[in-house]
Amino acid sequence: MSIIAATIILAACVGYTAYWYSIAEKVREGFQQWVASCRAGGWSVVFREPTVTGFPFRLNLRLEKLVFVGPGDHWHGEIPDITVAARPWALTDIKLAAPGVYKFTNASQAVTLTLRQAEGELQIVSGEPKLLAFRLTGLDWVQRRRDRVRIDEVTLKVKNGAPHNDGSGDNMTGIGIALEARNTVLPQSWNPPLGKNLDRLSIKAMLLGRFEPNGILTDVLSRWREAGGALELQSFEIDWGEMALRGDGTFALDENLQPQSALAVEIDGIEKISEKLVAAGAIDARIAFAAKAANQLFSLGGGPARLPISIQRQKLYLGPVPLFKVKPVRW
């Protein structure tokens, strides 16, 4: 009996070893196929030969010194070492790690992004991405060698097929997005009117409408708009100096692919904020007066009011009153 048991265990070990190495080879082949598809699309991709380690209980794919050059040599990117890991029996639950220095350049500017820590998770269901989540710490973004943004921590979660849950019973699904950034330091060159320290930014949103990221950006956005695309902001919160802003609403694109929106915004500290914005030249006295008057008009019990704000035809409105023209977005 002991000989039979030992034979079974040995056969199982040999079988599992063969399975692990076959999966490792398929992982390498999959990466090579992806590189080939990029090159077929006009991209140049340079890298060191990937390694697969972790036997027996993990599959760790390590990609080193990735360099991308876009079609037509319009932009250039350098990516730090990336580790992609999964359990051999759970290949659709993937862990990612990619700290380091990222460099991107094009004809007009250069960007350097440094991440002290970068961890992610990707879940695949029925061959399609279901969940993508990232946690980044020690983010340092430098653009044009003078504009520098630093963020202590950023978390991002994107969930495909998330339920709409707007109470209408429409059974719609979309792409759920949750983003939070803490302790952001803005560049002084931007002249931030409420100070360069942005304590917290939080957004929970739902991307509705079929989104197909194929082709040039304007074509992608046009297809999304024609499919009824909209970004539903379920909540957004900003704590910036003396300002505490809370709100919700919807963004979409008009026929010229310009943003249009309908928002309800609650601002705590609007009196002091208006004065600072006027002093910084961000708004004029007329807009500040309109904001204060609207806050008093809509306020209940002396607290902050929910102000109706919208963007229509590239104009920002407070209720029915146009405040100023919004610069067009050039996609």
HELIX and SHEET records of a PDB file:
HELIX    1   1 SER A    2  ALA A   40  1                                  39    
HELIX    2   2 PRO A   71  ASP A   73  5                                   3    
HELIX    3   3 GLN A  188  TRP A  190  5                                   3    
HELIX    4   4 LEU A  217  GLU A  226  1                                  10    
HELIX    5   5 ILE A  270  ALA A  279  1                                  10    
HELIX    6   6 ALA A  285  PHE A  298  1                                  14    
SHEET    1   A 9 SER A  44  VAL A  46  0                                        
SHEET    2   A 9 LEU A  66  VAL A  69 -1                                        
SHEET    3   A 9 TRP A  75  ILE A  79 -1                                        
SHEET    4   A 9 GLY A 100  ASN A 106 -1                                        
SHEET    5   A 9 ALA A 110  VAL A 125 -1                                        
SHEET    6   A 9 ALA A  90  ALA A  97 -1                                        
SHEET    7   A 9 ILE A  82  ARG A  87 -1                                        
SHEET    8   A 9 LEU A  59  LEU A  63 -1                                        
SHEET    9   A 9 THR A  51  THR A  53 -1                                        
SHEET    1   B15 SER A  44  VAL A  46  0                                        
SHEET    2   B15 LEU A  66  VAL A  69 -1                                        
SHEET    3   B15 TRP A  75  ILE A  79 -1                                        
SHEET    4   B15 GLY A 100  ASN A 106 -1                                        
SHEET    5   B15 ALA A 110  VAL A 125 -1                                        
SHEET    6   B15 GLU A 128  GLN A 143 -1                                        
SHEET    7   B15 ASP A 147  PRO A 163 -1                                        
SHEET    8   B15 THR A 173  VAL A 185 -1                                        
SHEET    9   B15 ASN A 197  LEU A 208 -1                                        
SHEET   10   B15 ALA A 230  TRP A 240 -1                                        
SHEET   11   B15 MET A 243  LEU A 253 -1                                        
SHEET   12   B15 PRO A 259  ASP A 268 -1                                        
SHEET   13   B15 ARG A 306  GLN A 312 -1                                        
SHEET   14   B15 LYS A 315  LEU A 318 -1                                        
SHEET   15   B15 VAL A 321  LYS A 325 -1                                        
END                                                                             
